[in-house]
Amino acid sequence: MSRSAIVGFGRYLPTFRVKTEEIATHWGQDGKATARSLGLDAKTVPGRDEDSFTMAFEASRQALDVSGLKSSQISAVFVGSESHPYAVKPTSGMLAAALETDPFCFAADLEFACKAGTAAMQIVGGFIGSGQIEYGLAVGTDTAQARPGDALEYTAAAGAAAVILGTEKSKHALCCIDHTLSFTTDTPDFWRPAAEKYPHHAGRFTGEPAYFHHVRTALTGILETAKISIADIDHVVLHMPNAKFPKTIAKEFGISEEQLHLGFIFPSIGNTYSACSLLGLTGVLEAAKKGERILLVSYGSGSGSDAFLFTMLRDGAPLPPDERTPEELSYSEYLEHSPQVH
């Protein structure tokens, strides 16, 4: 069975930002101290005409451009998000139609909190590896919701990342998936009932036994499966709900700042939920060199982690520069832009 490989990748981030200091000041807190504590300067905020579908489309178009493929060659579209625009109307179907993929296209929406994007990549990779399709698209996209005044308000952000997968033998292949595995439990650290607008979370419980136990176990499992050590890895991407959690795991496993550097995108954009770890991966894919190894471990509340080991088949290439000018919002403007659940 041929291994699946990433043949194209893309990302999309809204131009709007709200600074951590602005949110903290509104709630009567020390803005500079809060920003320093969170390790976050500003988070992305969707425009009034942006949602998880529009961002997924932009990231997917860029991934197609990078791959050099025609959209009609895409035979699977899986979209991971916890903020799909419709409760009953598939984002994946809308995306397949908008991109004009092969009409005989496997398509489905996924929801597993912040790891739905990596789950999409596993599913598409399975279709590729089984020989059912030649190319498929996996997307992580979110406009994350947070109750005003809640701790999540500081970090819940918006963005999308897309990867197109083919086989390692494809002339377009950039990096192959050597191994992937998942670790899953019923650990209710974060939830939102269907009729409610904002999610709930279990405070400190979201660290241990939620994030740390799952990321630690998945990371250990993938290293044991591949029979390698962390020193054999060139680049590491961990899910980034904040700046502290991935750095705690990094310290525990002896992961260096250099290994984390390219994929550590949280400080400038916040936690983009289903897009988060895939966005970190796009940063690595731009700069990694042929032969280098990449470790990615996502995390989704509820709870589970997906782990991947990749090997670069050729040098990466930077994505086209985003020539739009970022626009900083006041707190009142930010509230007007805040995503709603439909």
Secondary structure by P-SEA (a helix, b strand, c coil): cbbbbbcccccccccbbbbaaaaaaaacccaaaaaaaacccbbbbbcccccaaaaaaaaaaaaaaaaccccccccbbbbbccccccccccaaaaaaaaacccccccccccccccaaaaaaaaaaaaaaaacccccbbbbbbbbccccccccccccccccbbbbbbbcccccccccccccccccccccccccccccccbbbbcccccccccaaaaaaaaaaaaaaaaccccccccbbbcccccccaaaaaaaaaccccccccccccccccccccccaaaaaaaaaaacccccbbbbbbbbbcccbbbbbbbbbccbbbbcccccbbbbbbcaaaaaaaccccc
